[in-house]
């Protein structure tokens, strides 16, 4: 006899490097050598499933790439790669939603030329507001599919406490459930 079905149908999508820090550009992994531990632990503690999104930079560059600005990837030939990957992510989200799953949030990585949600890093070492190329293509894919965009949050490795607070608030409010 089986017990009650206790599976959680709450999920958060995380950037590829949240679970594999070793794939980030050379010289920028300073806080978490393997995974972004505070974020992953928070999701596990709250019984929230973790979906790892693809890393577009790995489709274009190699593992031993130098840090760069958005302009490197913001080119038509690379945008097409980002677009296809984003469309796949949104297709997966649509399928999960149809299965009764709640997409609580999509996480990005601030200062990333690909996955920044709100803060980009310029080559000149000055920061500016803006979204990464993959984030832009995700938003376009949601719009093309006429799908609601879940809450989006950028992980700030240098200020992880702020990320934790904001993520906790999203989870308390019910994330992508329209609460």
N, C-alpha and C positions, 0 to 999 in steps of 0.2 A: 504494500500500500504506500502510495506516495504522500508526502506532506504537502502543505499549502505552497503555492507558487509565490515565492517572495522576491522574485527578480525586480530589480529597479528598472524603470524605463526613463530615467533621467540621464542625459548625457551632455558632455561638454566636448567640443572639438578643440584640440590643441595643435599648435604648430609642431612640425616634425622635430625641431630641435629642443622642444620642451622635454621630450623623452630621450633624446640622444644629443646631448650638448656637443659631443665630439664632431658633429657635422658642421658646426658654425665656422665662419671665416677665421683664419689664423689670428691668434693673439687677442681675441675678444671674450674668451671664456674665462671669467675671473672669479665667479662666485659658486657655481655648481658644476663639478667636473663631469657628472653623468646625466642627471635629470634635474629639472627645476623642482627640487624637493618640496618646498613649502606648498607649491601649487598642487603637485601630485598628491601629497599627503592630505590636503584639504579635500580634494575630490574623493579620495578613498574613504576618508572619515565620514563623508556625507553620502556614501553609497551611490556615487555618481560614476557612470561609465565614462571611459576616456576613449575618444576617437582621435587617432593621429592623422592629421592632414598631410598631404605630400609636401615635399620641399622642392619648389620650382627651381631653386638655384642648383640643386643636384642634377637636374635635367639639362642644365645649360653649362655649368662650370664643373670643376673637379673639387675634391675635398680640400686641396691645398690652395684655396683661393684667398686672396687678400681682401680685407674689408673694403667696401666701396659704397658709393652713393647710389641713389635711385636711378640716376641718369644712365648708368651702365645697363640696367635691365629694361628701362623704359624705351624700348625700340620695337618696331613692328614684328620682327622675326622672333623676338623673345616673348612679346605680348601674346602671340598665338599659343605658345607653350603654356603660359600662365592661364590663358582663357580656357584651354582644354582641361587643365587640372581643376580650375574653379568650377567648371560645368560638372565635372565628375563629383566634386564635393557636394554641390547643391543637389544633384540627382540622388546621392546617398541620403541627404537630409530629407528630401521629399519622401523617399521610401521609408525611412524611419518614422517620420510623422504619420504616414499612412498606417504604420504598424502600432500606433499609439505611443510612440516615444516623444518625450519633451526635450527639445534642444535648449538647454539652460543658457548656454553661451558659446560664442566662438572666441577663442583667445588668439592673439597675435603676439608679436614681440616688438616693443617700441624700439626705435632707432634702426630697424631692419629695412633695407631697401625693398624687400619683398613683403614682409608681414607686419609692418608698422600699422597700428590702428589710428594713432593720432599724432605721433611724434617721429619725424624723420631725422636722420643724421646726415648732414652735408659733408662733403669731402673736406671742407675747410674747418671742420671740427665745431662749427656752430650748428646748433639744433634749430629745427623749424617745424611748424605744424604741418601735418600732411599724412597721407596714407601710402603704404607700400604698394607696389604693382600688383601683387597677388590679392591684397585686400581690395583694391579697386576692381579687379576682375571678379572677385567673389560677389561684391555688391552688384556688379553688372549682371552676373548670372542669376542672382536672386530676382532682380528686376525683370530680366528676360523671361523667367519662369513664373513671374507674378507671385512670388513666394515672400512671406514675411521674413524679414531679417532678424535673427535672434540677437540678443544683446551682444555687443562686441567689446572686448577689453584687451588692452595691450599689457603684456607682462613687462614690468620694469625691474630688471634684475638688480639695478643699483638702488632701488627703493622698493624692495619686495614687500615690505609691510603695507605700503599703499596698495599694491596689487592685491594682497590678501584681503584687505578691508573692502575693497571694491568688489572683489569676487564674492566674498561672504554676503555682501548686500544684494548682489544679483541673485544668489542662491536663495536667500531669505525671501525675496520678492517673487520667487517662482520662475526666474529667468524667462525662457521663451514660451511661457504659458499664458501670456497676456494678462497676468495678474498685476 
